[in-house]
Amino acid sequence: MQRVLLGPTDLDVSVLCLGTMTWGTQTPEAEAHAQIDMASERGVNFMDTAEMYPVNPVRRETVGRTEEIIGNWVAKGGNRDRWVIATKIAGEGSVARDTGEVIDGASIRKALEGSLGRLRTDHVDLYQFHWPNRGSYMFRKNWRYDPSGQDSAAVVANMADCLETLDALVREGKIRHWGLSNESAWGMAQWIRLAGEGRGPRPVSVQNEYSLLCRLYDTDLAELGHNEKVTLLAFSPMGAGLLTGKYAGDVIPAGSRRERNPELGGRVTPRVWEAVSAYLGIAHRHGIDPAQMALAWTLTRPFPVVPIFGATTTEQLGHALNAADLRLSEEVLADITAEHKAHPMPY
């Protein structure tokens, strides 16, 4: 499998990243370990997790379980050195955080120590902030996003405090690099500016939602990603399963993510089915698997991007991994562009 450098670093990562958020709820431990082994055999060396995983649903009693599953794989002889492991500190309001606890120097160190213990490793290759303290327009909040209550001086002061701690953790060898998630162009620009002023290490990635159905990244953040060499780690590149076709016709298959989360986090709207039908139609006309088309399309974008995809079973995983070798024709890309204009923001 082809590899790329993550941001301006020496981290050589596969063009597909293995997502883990269902491990411990929909995906049992033995199946998760089989997925790691299969992905490794197919050339994947990059996996992403978080202290608050698993999801569907997120519960206080299961927080950290996904990291524990990965740690158990490491402990039983998994080759940790072959993998670039990314995890995240949860943002304010998560059941993974104490009441009222924000991301700051103290909580970063505490959360990282917890993750290292569960992962059974002495370092994390990429440590990420799951969402900003000030909030985010991701997860359909863009429809009512209001930044007018932000205190920019306080936000920047908190960023400086976080960077000081991150710098210490890099020097201690506990993290190699760090990045953001659910972040905006303004936020990324501030982190980069402060790092440039010597406040701490520079962020190398941003993990935001990105797919044929969710293209908020395509303008200002895309420009920042290209010019500042920040890699987009695109989560939900298959639209939480919508772009696989399994929910076409507004069905809810037994055992699916939608059985646990019928609206798929706000992605199921009256407009989404026409968009889904359009993209499934492109795949059908060109003889392409729709899930593989959705993943392969992210690799054609004019900015640095690595899609993160998850699978409930090894069968689903093996199918999705074939996207790494799929090259979309100019005709397919032209059809996708046309349908995006017709269905620009389906949720």
DOSETI-986877 format. One line per 10 residues: number of its first residue (from 1); their letters; for each residue x, y, z of N, C-alpha, C. Coordinates in steps of 0.2 Angstrom, whole numbers, plus 2048, in hexadecimal, padded with zeros to 3 digits. Example, Ala and Ser with C-alpha at 12.3 -4.5 7.8 and 13.67 -1.06 7.14 Angstrom:
<recs>
1) as) 842 7E4 827 83E 7EA 827 842 7F0 827 | 840 7F5 823 844 7FB 824 840 800 827 .
</recs>
This chain:
<recs>
1) mqrvllgptd) 804 7FA 800 800 800 800 804 806 800 | 802 80B 7FC 806 811 7FC 806 815 803 | 80C 818 804 80C 81C 80A 80E 823 809 | 80C 828 80D 80D 82F 80D 810 831 814 | 813 837 813 815 83A 81A 810 83E 81D | 80F 83D 823 80A 841 827 80C 848 829 | 809 84D 825 80B 854 826 813 854 824 | 816 859 828 81D 85A 826 822 856 82B | 820 850 82C 823 84B 831 827 846 82D | 82A 841 831 82D 83B 82E 828 835 82F .
11) ldvsvlclgt) 822 836 831 81E 831 832 81B 82E 82C | 81D 828 82A 81B 825 823 815 821 824 | 80F 824 822 809 820 824 806 81E 81D | 802 818 81E 7FE 815 818 7F9 81A 816 | 7F7 81A 810 7F2 81F 80D 7EB 81E 810 | 7EA 818 813 7E4 817 817 7E5 816 81E | 7E1 818 823 7E2 818 82A 7DC 814 82D | 7DE 80F 831 7D9 80A 834 7D6 80E 83A | 7CF 80F 839 7CB 811 83F 7C9 80C 844 | 7C8 80E 84A 7C7 809 84F 7C1 80B 854 .
21) mtwgtqtpea) 7BD 80F 852 7B8 812 857 7B3 80D 859 | 7B2 808 855 7AC 803 857 7AF 7FD 85B | 7B6 7FD 85C 7B9 7F7 85F 7B7 7F8 867 | 7B3 7F3 869 7B1 7F3 870 7AA 7F3 870 | 7A6 7F5 86B 79F 7F5 86B 79D 7F1 865 | 79C 7F3 85F 79A 7EF 859 79F 7EA 858 | 7A6 7EB 859 7AB 7E7 857 7AF 7E4 85D | 7AE 7DD 85E 7B1 7DA 864 7B9 7DA 863 | 7BC 7D9 869 7C3 7D9 869 7C7 7D5 864 | 7C5 7CE 864 7C8 7CA 85F 7C7 7CC 858 .
31) eahaqidmas) 7C2 7CF 856 7C1 7D1 84F 7C5 7D7 84E | 7C6 7DC 853 7CA 7E2 853 7D1 7DF 852 | 7D4 7DB 855 7DB 7D8 854 7DC 7D5 84E | 7D7 7D2 84B 7D7 7CF 844 7D7 7D4 83F | 7D4 7DA 840 7D4 7E0 83C 7DB 7E3 83C | 7DE 7E4 841 7E5 7E6 842 7EA 7E2 83D | 7E9 7DB 83E 7EE 7D7 83B 7EC 7D7 833 | 7E6 7D7 831 7E4 7D7 82A 7E7 7DE 827 | 7E5 7E3 82B 7E8 7EA 828 7EF 7EA 827 | 7F3 7E7 82C 7FA 7E7 82B 7FC 7E3 826 .
41) ergvnfmdta) 7F9 7DD 825 7FB 7D9 81F 7FA 7DD 818 | 7F5 7E1 818 7F3 7E5 812 7F7 7EB 811 | 7FC 7ED 816 800 7F3 815 7FE 7F9 819 | 7F9 7F8 81D 7F7 7FE 822 7FB 7FE 828 | 7FE 804 829 802 805 82F 800 80A 834 | 7FA 80D 833 7F7 813 836 7F0 811 839 | 7EF 812 840 7E9 811 843 7E7 817 847 | 7E1 818 848 7DE 81E 84C 7D9 81C 851 | 7DA 81F 857 7D6 81D 85C 7D5 823 861 | 7D2 822 866 7D0 828 86B 7CF 826 872 .
51) emypvnpvrr) 7D0 82A 877 7CE 828 87E 7C7 826 87F | 7C3 82A 87B 7BB 829 87C 7B8 823 878 | 7BC 820 874 7B9 81A 870 7B9 814 875 | 7B4 810 873 7B0 810 86D 7AA 814 86D | 7A7 815 867 7A0 819 866 79B 814 865 | 795 817 863 78F 813 862 78D 80E 868 | 78B 811 86E 78C 818 870 793 819 874 | 794 81F 875 79A 821 87A 797 821 881 | 79A 81D 885 797 81C 88C 79D 81D 891 | 79C 81F 897 7A2 820 89B 7A5 81A 89D .
61) etvgrteeii) 7A1 814 89E 7A3 80E 8A0 7A8 80A 89A | 7A7 80D 894 7AB 80A 88F 7B1 80E 88C | 7B1 814 88F 7B6 819 88D 7BD 816 88E | 7C1 816 889 7C8 813 889 7C8 80C 887 | 7C3 809 886 7C3 801 884 7C6 800 87D | 7C5 804 878 7C9 803 872 7D0 804 872 | 7D3 808 876 7DA 809 877 7DC 802 87B | 7D8 800 880 7DA 7FA 883 7DA 7F4 87E | 7D6 7F3 87A 7D6 7EE 875 7DC 7EE 870 | 7DE 7F4 86F 7E5 7F5 86B 7EA 7F3 86F .
71) gnwvakggnr) 7EA 7F5 876 7F0 7F4 87A 7F0 7EC 87B | 7EB 7E9 87B 7EB 7E1 87C 7EE 7DE 876 | 7ED 7E1 870 7F0 7DE 86A 7F8 7DF 86B | 7FA 7E5 86D 801 7E6 86E 804 7E1 873 | 800 7E0 878 803 7DC 87E 804 7D5 87C | 7FF 7D3 877 800 7CC 875 804 7CA 870 | 808 7CF 86E 80E 7CE 869 80D 7D2 863 | 808 7D7 862 807 7DB 85D 80D 7DF 85B | 80F 7E1 855 815 7E4 854 814 7EC 854 | 814 7EF 85A 813 7F6 85B 817 7FA 857 .
81) drwviatkia) 81D 7F8 855 822 7FC 852 820 7FD 84A | 81C 7F9 848 81A 7F9 841 814 7FE 840 | 811 801 845 80B 805 845 80C 80C 847 | 809 810 844 808 817 846 802 818 849 | 802 819 850 7FC 819 854 7FA 820 855 | 7F4 822 854 7F1 829 855 7EB 828 85A | 7EB 82C 860 7E5 82C 864 7E4 833 866 | 7DF 834 86A 7DC 83B 86B 7DA 83C 872 | 7DB 842 875 7D8 844 87B 7D1 847 87A | 7CC 845 87D 7C5 847 87C 7C5 84E 87E .
91) gegsvardtg) 7C0 852 87B 7BF 859 87C 7BA 85A 882 | 7B9 860 884 7B5 862 88A 7AE 85F 888 | 7AB 85D 88E 7A4 85A 88D 7A3 853 88C | 7A9 84F 88A 7A9 848 889 7A8 844 88F | 7A5 83F 88F 7A5 83A 895 7AC 838 897 | 7B1 839 893 7B8 837 894 7BC 83C 898 | 7B9 842 899 7BC 848 89D 7B8 849 8A3 | 7BB 84B 8A8 7B8 84D 8AE 7B4 853 8AD | 7AE 853 8B1 7AA 859 8B0 7AD 860 8B0 | 7AC 863 8AA 7AF 86A 8AA 7B6 86A 8A7 .
101) evidgasirk) 7B9 864 8A6 7C0 864 8A5 7C1 865 89D | 7C6 86A 89C 7C7 86C 895 7CE 869 893 | 7CF 86A 88D 7D6 868 88A 7DB 86D 88C | 7E0 86C 891 7E5 870 893 7EB 86C 894 | 7F0 870 897 7F6 86C 898 7F5 866 89D | 7F2 867 8A2 7F1 862 8A7 7ED 85C 8A5 | 7E7 85E 8A1 7E3 858 89F 7E7 854 899 | 7EB 858 895 7EE 854 890 7F3 84F 893 | 7F7 851 898 7FB 84C 89B 7F8 846 89E | 7F2 848 8A2 7EE 842 8A5 7EB 83E 8A0 .
111) alegslgrlr) 7E8 841 89B 7E5 83C 896 7EA 838 892 | 7F0 83B 890 7F5 837 88D 7F7 831 891 | 7F9 832 897 7FB 82D 89B 7F6 827 89C | 7F0 829 89C 7EA 824 89B 7EB 820 895 | 7EB 824 88F 7EB 820 889 7F2 81C 888 | 7F7 81E 88A 7FD 81A 88A 7FD 814 88E | 7F9 814 894 7F8 80E 898 7F4 809 894 | 7EE 80C 891 7EA 807 88E 7ED 804 888 | 7F0 808 884 7F3 806 87E 7FA 802 87F | 7FC 802 885 802 7FE 887 808 7FF 882 .
121) tdhvdlyqfh) 809 806 882 80F 808 87E 812 80E 882 | 818 810 880 81B 815 883 81B 81C 880 | 817 81C 87A 817 822 876 811 821 871 | 80E 827 86F 809 828 86A 80C 82B 864 | 80B 829 85E 80E 82C 859 80B 833 857 | 804 833 858 800 839 856 7FB 83A 85B | 7FC 83F 85F 7F7 841 864 7F2 847 862 | 7EC 846 863 7E7 84B 860 7E2 84D 865 | 7E0 853 864 7DB 856 868 7D4 855 864 | 7CF 851 868 7CA 84F 864 7C5 854 862 .
131) wpnrgsymfr) 7C4 85A 865 7C1 860 863 7C3 866 867 | 7C2 86C 865 7C5 872 868 7C0 873 86E | 7C4 876 874 7C0 878 879 7BA 87D 878 | 7BC 881 873 7B7 887 871 7B1 884 86D | 7B1 87D 86B 7AC 87A 867 7AE 87A 860 | 7A9 877 85C 7AB 876 855 7A5 876 851 | 7A6 878 84A 7A0 877 846 79F 871 842 | 7A3 86C 844 7A2 865 842 79C 862 844 | 79A 85C 842 794 858 844 78E 85C 843 | 78D 85F 83D 787 862 83C 786 869 840 .
141) knwrydpsgq) 78B 86B 844 78A 871 847 78B 877 843 | 78D 876 83D 78F 87C 838 788 880 837 | 782 87C 837 77C 880 836 77A 885 83B | 77D 885 841 77C 88A 846 782 88C 849 | 788 88C 846 78E 88D 849 78E 895 84A | 791 897 850 791 89E 853 797 89E 857 | 79D 8A1 854 7A3 8A2 858 7A3 8A9 85C | 79E 8AD 85C 79E 8B3 85F 79F 8B3 866 | 79E 8AE 869 79F 8AE 871 7A7 8AC 872 | 7AB 8AB 86E 7B2 8A9 86F 7B6 8AE 871 .
151) dsaavvanma) 7BA 8AD 876 7BF 8B2 879 7C6 8B0 876 | 7C8 8B3 870 7CE 8B1 86C 7D4 8B1 871 | 7D4 8B6 875 7DA 8B6 879 7DB 8B0 87E | 7D5 8AE 881 7D5 8A9 885 7D6 8A2 881 | 7D4 8A2 87B 7D5 89C 877 7DC 89B 876 | 7DF 8A1 874 7E7 8A0 872 7EB 89F 878 | 7E9 8A2 87E 7ED 8A0 884 7EC 899 886 | 7E7 896 885 7E6 88E 886 7EA 88B 881 | 7EA 88D 87B 7EE 889 876 7F6 88A 878 | 7F8 88F 87A 7FF 890 87C 801 88B 882 .
161) dcletldalv) 7FC 88A 887 7FD 886 88C 7FD 87E 88A | 7F9 87D 885 7F9 876 882 7FF 875 87F | 802 879 87B 808 878 877 80E 877 87B | 80E 87B 881 813 87A 886 814 873 888 | 80E 870 88A 80E 869 88C 80F 864 887 | 80D 865 881 80E 861 87B 816 861 87A | 819 867 87A 820 867 879 824 863 87E | 822 863 885 825 85F 88A 824 858 888 | 81E 856 886 81C 84F 885 820 84C 87F | 822 850 87A 826 84E 874 82D 84D 877 .
171) regkirhwgl) 82F 852 87B 836 851 87E 837 84B 882 | 832 849 886 832 843 88A 831 83D 886 | 82F 83D 87F 82F 837 87B 828 834 87B | 823 837 87E 81C 834 87F 818 835 879 | 819 83B 875 816 83B 86F 81B 83D 86A | 819 83C 864 81E 83E 85E 81C 844 85B | 815 844 859 812 84A 856 80B 84B 858 | 808 850 857 801 851 859 7FD 855 854 | 7F6 854 855 7F2 857 850 7EB 859 853 | 7E7 85C 84F 7E0 85E 851 7DB 85A 84E .
181) snesawgmaq) 7D5 85B 850 7CF 857 84E 7C9 85C 84E | 7C5 85C 849 7BF 860 849 7C0 867 84A | 7C6 869 847 7C9 870 848 7C7 874 841 | 7C7 87B 842 7C6 880 83D 7CC 883 83A | 7CB 886 835 7D1 88A 831 7D4 88F 836 | 7D0 893 83A 7D3 898 83E 7D7 894 844 | 7D4 88F 847 7D7 88B 84C 7DE 888 84A | 7DE 885 844 7E4 882 842 7E9 888 840 | 7E7 88D 83E 7EC 893 83C 7EF 895 843 | 7EB 896 848 7EE 898 84F 7F3 893 852 .
191) wirlagegrg) 7F1 88D 851 7F6 888 854 7FC 888 850 | 7FC 889 849 802 889 845 806 88F 847 | 802 895 848 806 89B 849 80A 89B 850 | 806 898 855 809 898 85B 80F 893 85B | 80F 88D 858 814 889 857 81A 88C 853 | 819 890 84E 81E 894 84B 821 899 84F | 81E 89B 854 821 8A0 859 825 89D 85E | 825 896 85E 829 892 863 826 890 869 | 81F 890 869 81B 88E 86F 81B 887 870 | 81C 883 86B 81C 87C 86B 81C 879 864 .
201) prpvsvqney) 81B 872 864 81B 86E 85D 815 870 859 | 817 870 853 812 872 84D 80D 86C 84C | 806 86D 84C 801 868 84A 803 865 843 | 802 85F 842 804 85C 83B 7FD 859 838 | 7F8 859 83B 7F2 856 838 7EB 859 83B | 7E6 858 838 7DF 85A 83A 7DA 855 838 | 7D7 852 83D 7D2 84C 83C 7CB 84F 83C | 7C9 850 836 7C2 853 835 7BE 84E 830 | 7B7 84F 831 7B3 84B 82C 7B4 84D 825 | 7B4 848 821 7B5 84A 81A 7B3 844 815 .
211) sllcrlydtd) 7AE 845 811 7AC 840 80C 7A9 843 806 | 7A6 83F 802 7A2 842 7FC 79C 845 7FF | 79A 844 805 794 847 808 795 84D 80C | 79B 84D 80F 79D 853 813 7A4 856 811 | 7A3 85C 80E 7A9 85F 80B 7AB 866 80E | 7AA 867 814 7AB 86D 817 7B2 86F 817 | 7B7 86A 816 7BE 86B 816 7C0 86E 80F | 7BC 86E 80A 7BF 86F 804 7C1 876 802 | 7C0 87B 806 7C2 882 805 7C8 884 809 | 7C6 888 80F 7CC 88B 813 7D1 886 816 .
221) laelghnekv) 7CE 880 818 7D2 87B 81B 7D6 878 816 | 7D3 877 810 7D7 873 80B 7DD 878 809 | 7DC 87E 809 7E2 883 807 7E7 883 80D | 7E5 883 813 7E9 882 819 7ED 87C 818 | 7EA 876 817 7ED 870 817 7F2 86F 812 | 7F1 872 80C 7F6 872 807 7FC 876 808 | 7FB 87C 80A 800 881 80B 804 880 812 | 801 87D 817 804 87C 81D 806 875 81E | 805 871 819 807 86A 81A 804 866 820 | 7FD 868 821 7F9 865 826 7F5 85F 822 .
231) tllafspmga) 7F6 859 825 7F2 853 822 7EB 853 825 | 7E6 852 820 7DF 851 822 7DF 849 824 | 7DD 848 82A 7DB 841 82B 7D3 841 82B | 7D1 83E 825 7CA 83F 823 7C6 839 827 | 7C2 83B 82C 7BD 836 82F 7B7 836 82B | 7B4 830 82C 7AD 82E 829 7AE 82F 821 | 7B3 82D 81E 7B3 82E 817 7AE 82A 813 | 7AB 825 816 7A5 822 812 79E 824 815 | 79E 82A 818 798 82D 81A 795 829 820 | 798 826 824 796 822 82A 792 81C 827 .
241) glltgkyagd) 794 81A 821 791 814 81E 78C 816 818 | 78A 81C 818 785 81E 813 787 81D 80C | 78E 81E 80B 791 81E 804 792 816 802 | 791 812 807 792 80B 805 78C 808 801 | 786 80B 802 780 809 7FF 77C 805 804 | 77E 803 80A 77B 7FE 80E 774 801 811 | 774 808 811 76E 80B 814 769 80E 80F | 76B 80D 808 767 810 803 760 80D 803 | 75B 812 802 754 811 803 752 812 80A | 757 815 80E 755 817 815 754 810 819 .
251) vipagsrrer) 758 80B 818 757 805 81C 75C 805 822 | 75B 801 827 75F 800 82C 761 7F9 82D | 767 7F6 82B 768 7EF 82B 76A 7ED 832 | 768 7E7 834 769 7E5 83B 771 7E5 83C | 773 7E7 842 77A 7E7 844 77E 7ED 841 | 77B 7F1 83E 77E 7F7 83B 77F 7FC 840 | 783 801 83E 784 807 842 77E 80B 843 | 77A 80B 83D 774 80F 83D 76E 80B 842 | 76F 805 843 76B 802 848 76C 805 84F | 772 807 851 773 80A 857 772 812 857 .
261) npelggrvtp) 773 815 851 773 81C 850 76F 81D 84A | 768 81D 84A 764 81E 844 765 824 840 | 767 829 842 768 82F 83E 770 830 83C | 774 82B 83F 77B 82C 83D 77E 832 83F | 77D 835 845 780 83B 847 77D 841 843 | 777 841 840 774 847 83D 776 846 835 | 778 841 833 77A 840 82C 774 83E 828 | 76F 83B 82B 769 839 827 764 83E 827 | 763 841 821 75F 847 820 75B 846 81A | 755 849 819 751 848 813 756 849 80C .
271) rvweavsayl) 75B 84D 80C 75F 84F 807 764 849 805 | 766 845 80A 76C 841 80A 76A 83B 805 | 764 839 804 763 833 800 764 834 7F9 | 762 83A 7F6 764 83C 7EF 76B 83C 7EE | 76F 83F 7F3 776 83F 7F2 779 838 7F2 | 777 834 7F6 779 82D 7F7 778 82A 7F0 | 772 82B 7EE 770 827 7E8 774 82A 7E2 | 776 830 7E2 77A 833 7DC 781 82F 7DC | 784 82F 7E2 78B 82C 7E2 78A 824 7E1 | 785 821 7E4 785 81A 7E2 784 819 7DB .
281) giahrhgidp) 780 81E 7D8 77F 81D 7D0 786 81E 7CC | 78A 822 7CF 790 823 7CB 794 81C 7CC | 795 81A 7D2 798 813 7D3 795 80E 7CE | 78F 80D 7CE 78C 808 7CA 78D 809 7C3 | 78D 80F 7C0 78E 810 7B9 795 80F 7B7 | 79A 810 7BC 7A1 80F 7BA 7A3 808 7BC | 79F 804 7BF 7A1 7FD 7C1 7A6 7FD 7C7 | 7A5 802 7CC 7A9 803 7D2 7A5 801 7D8 | 7A8 7FE 7DD 7A5 7FE 7E4 7A4 804 7E7 | 79E 806 7E9 79D 80D 7EC 7A1 80F 7F2 .
291) aqmalawtlt) 7A2 80A 7F6 7A6 80B 7FC 7AE 80D 7FA | 7B0 809 7F6 7B7 80A 7F4 7B8 810 7F0 | 7B3 812 7EC 7B3 818 7E8 7B3 81E 7ED | 7AF 81E 7F2 7AF 823 7F7 7B6 824 7FB | 7B9 81E 7FC 7C0 81F 7FF 7C5 821 7FA | 7C5 81E 7F4 7CA 820 7EF 7CA 827 7ED | 7C3 82A 7ED 7C3 831 7EC 7C6 836 7F0 | 7C6 834 7F7 7CA 839 7FB 7D1 839 7FA | 7D4 834 7F7 7DB 834 7F5 7DD 838 7EF | 7D8 83A 7EB 7D9 83F 7E5 7D9 846 7E7 .
301) rpfpvvpifg) 7D8 848 7ED 7D7 84F 7EF 7DD 853 7EE | 7DD 859 7ED 7E3 85D 7EC 7E6 860 7F2 | 7E6 85C 7F8 7E9 85E 7FE 7EB 858 802 | 7EF 858 806 7F1 852 80A 7EB 84F 80E | 7EA 848 80D 7E4 845 810 7E6 83E 811 | 7E4 83B 816 7E4 834 818 7DD 832 81B | 7D9 82E 817 7D2 82C 81A 7D3 827 820 | 7CF 828 825 7CE 823 82A 7C8 820 829 | 7C8 819 829 7C2 815 828 7C2 810 82D | 7BC 80E 82F 7BB 809 834 7B7 803 831 .
311) attteqlgha) 7B7 7FD 834 7B3 7F8 831 7B1 7F4 837 | 7AB 7F1 837 7A8 7ED 83D 7AB 7E6 83C | 7AD 7E4 836 7AF 7DD 835 7B5 7DD 831 | 7B9 7D7 831 7BF 7D7 82D 7BD 7D6 825 | 7B7 7D3 824 7B4 7D3 81D 7B3 7DA 81A | 7B0 7DF 81E 7AF 7E5 81C 7B6 7E9 81B | 7BB 7E7 820 7C1 7EA 81F 7C5 7E8 819 | 7C5 7E2 818 7C8 7E0 812 7C6 7E3 80B | 7BF 7E4 80B 7BC 7E7 805 7BE 7EE 805 | 7BE 7F2 80A 7C0 7F9 80A 7C7 7FA 808 .
321) lnaadlrlse) 7CC 7F5 80A 7D3 7F6 809 7D4 7F6 802 | 7D0 7F3 7FD 7D1 7F3 7F6 7D1 7FA 7F3 | 7CE 7FF 7F7 7CE 806 7F4 7D5 809 7F3 | 7DA 806 7F7 7E1 809 7F6 7E3 808 7EF | 7E1 803 7EC 7E4 802 7E5 7DF 805 7DF | 7D9 808 7E1 7D4 80A 7DC 7D6 811 7DA | 7D7 812 7D3 7D8 818 7D0 7D2 81A 7CD | 7CF 820 7CE 7C9 823 7CB 7CA 826 7C5 | 7C6 825 7C0 7C7 828 7B9 7C5 82F 7B9 | 7C7 833 7B4 7C5 83A 7B4 7BE 83A 7B3 .
331) evladitaeh) 7BB 835 7B0 7B3 835 7AF 7B0 834 7B5 | 7B2 830 7BA 7AF 82F 7C0 7B0 836 7C4 | 7B6 839 7C4 7B7 83F 7C8 7B2 844 7C5 | 7B1 845 7BF 7AD 84A 7BC 7A6 849 7BE | 7A4 842 7BE 79D 841 7C1 79C 843 7C8 | 7A1 841 7CC 7A1 843 7D3 7A0 84B 7D4 | 7A4 84E 7D0 7A4 856 7D1 79D 858 7CF | 79A 855 7CA 793 858 7C8 78E 856 7CD | 78F 850 7D0 78A 84F 7D6 78B 853 7DC | 791 854 7DD 793 859 7E3 78F 860 7E2 .
341) kahpmpy) 78F 862 7DC 78C 869 7DB 785 868 7DC | 782 862 7DA 77B 861 7DB 778 860 7E2 | 77D 85D 7E6 77B 85B 7ED 781 85E 7F1 | 782 864 7F2 788 867 7F5 788 865 7FD | 783 866 801 783 865 808 77D 861 80A | 77D 85A 809 777 856 80A 776 855 812 | 77A 857 816 779 857 81D 77D 85C 821 .
</recs>
